[in-house]
Amino acid sequence: MATSPVLSFNNLSIKEINRHKLFATIYRNPNLPKLRLSQLLDMSLSTIDSNVKRLLHEGLIVPSGPLESTGGRKATGYSINARHKSALGVFIRAESVIICAVDLNGALIAQSEVNLPYRQDEAFLERLALTVSAFIGDHPELNAHSILGVSLAIQGIVTLDGANTRVSYGQILDNQQLTLSAIQRYFKLPCTLHHDSKAAAFAALWEHPQIENAALFLLNENVGGALIFNNTVHYGNAFQGGLIEHLKVDHLGLKCYCGDFDCLECYCSKHALEQQAQLPLNQFFAAMRSVAHPEYQAIWQRYLEHLSIAIRQVHKLIDGTIILTGALAPYLTQADLQQLVALTNEHNAFALTQSSSMLTQVGTHETQMGDLLLSVNDDSIVALGAARYLINAYLECFEANPITDPKCNLMSIQLNLPENEY
């Protein structure tokens, strides 16, 4: 198994430093010609030319086509070869796993959901490894030799400690630990393990690098939470930071799986909503949107009220963006967001911003309303974020990583890299 590559510009030759700087510049500024690269890096054209040739030979970059002519022959632009490396993300859930593959841009290459109930036994890990192998075989666009590794995420507190990385607490674990070393025995590719909410926050931060401070509400089968401070996912001293799902939001005496009572989990998880409505999620929302079913509208109203209580508490701490994502996110409408902001701001001196001028539709996957951002990636955002951890670590080899992560970085994540490949 490959060991974690650790690079420093202090032990690189000048040629290697120039090559790394050139790759990082092309990654951050795609489709630039050699002359512009020379100007940005303050390198001679001959140095740029030789390093471009080497990066092309190694398959790290590709010509991105001729640029607009300013007189004379058109210059050629260069971009990274996004498929030079890929990474797999796996979200382990109670009854199924979501697997995705992403490229060097963090963009989705392929995705699949497979029915695979979680069990506390070796047979599950063996089936999981076979499922991932089948996923690779089913997608010929994935080159098995270029896959950096398998990054797994699970709903539970993950303590990072090399091969001893373990899930010490979680809803589906039944108080038994799952360790990275146990998982790794069944995989040829190096594996890494992450908390599902932290992985979702990493994915959101990748897509919104301008975010400085935020709280992410992962509205899945079980509610998850994560905080972002100073453009970095917050882990806490014992990796327990950001457990928004265990904020107390009522006093009805509902017992949470954590042992406490009236946590947000008891009221705003997908499981809790379906239990109250006695309907699957899609049927509940279809009925709730109908004027003929006021009883479902009342359930949804209570849901929004409980969620607003948690948002109000968290927003006072972070003074930043509130991100809603996960399985429930695709069902939320702009009217729901407006009501949620109104409920959050009731009797609240530290209100969410809700200026109508900030009410915008971002593409087809996101809606932002002041401090509230709806990201409708559903629960696949967890697998996406897990895979991006590996991509970020690989890009750190060239100091091109989009995110600086204090815990999940080149020092702590193993990558499938031949010696001296980078």
MOVENNOR-V704933 format. One record per run of one state. SS is the DSSP state (H for helix, E for strand, C for the rest). FROM is the first residue (numbers start at 0). TO is the last residue. If there is no record, write none. Layout:
BEGIN
SS_FROM_TO ; SS_FROM_TO
END
This chain:
BEGIN
C_0_7 ; H_8_10 ; C_11_12 ; H_13_27 ; C_28_30 ; E_31_31 ; C_32_32 ; H_33_40 ; C_41_43 ; H_44_57 ; C_58_59 ; E_60_65 ; C_66_74 ; E_75_79 ; C_80_84 ; E_85_91 ; C_92_94 ; E_95_101 ; C_102_106 ; E_107_114 ; C_115_120 ; H_121_137 ; C_138_142 ; H_143_145 ; E_146_153 ; C_154_155 ; E_156_158 ; C_159_160 ; H_161_163 ; C_164_164 ; E_165_168 ; C_169_169 ; H_170_172 ; C_173_176 ; E_177_178 ; H_179_183 ; C_184_189 ; E_190_194 ; H_195_206 ; C_207_212 ; E_213_218 ; C_219_221 ; E_222_228 ; C_229_230 ; E_231_233 ; C_234_242 ; H_243_245 ; C_246_246 ; E_247_247 ; C_248_253 ; E_254_254 ; C_255_259 ; E_260_260 ; C_261_261 ; E_262_262 ; C_263_263 ; H_264_267 ; C_268_268 ; H_269_276 ; C_277_279 ; H_280_287 ; C_288_292 ; H_293_317 ; C_318_319 ; E_320_324 ; C_325_327 ; H_328_330 ; C_331_332 ; H_333_344 ; C_345_354 ; H_355_357 ; E_358_361 ; C_362_364 ; E_365_368 ; C_369_370 ; E_371_374 ; C_375_378 ; H_379_395 ; C_396_421
END
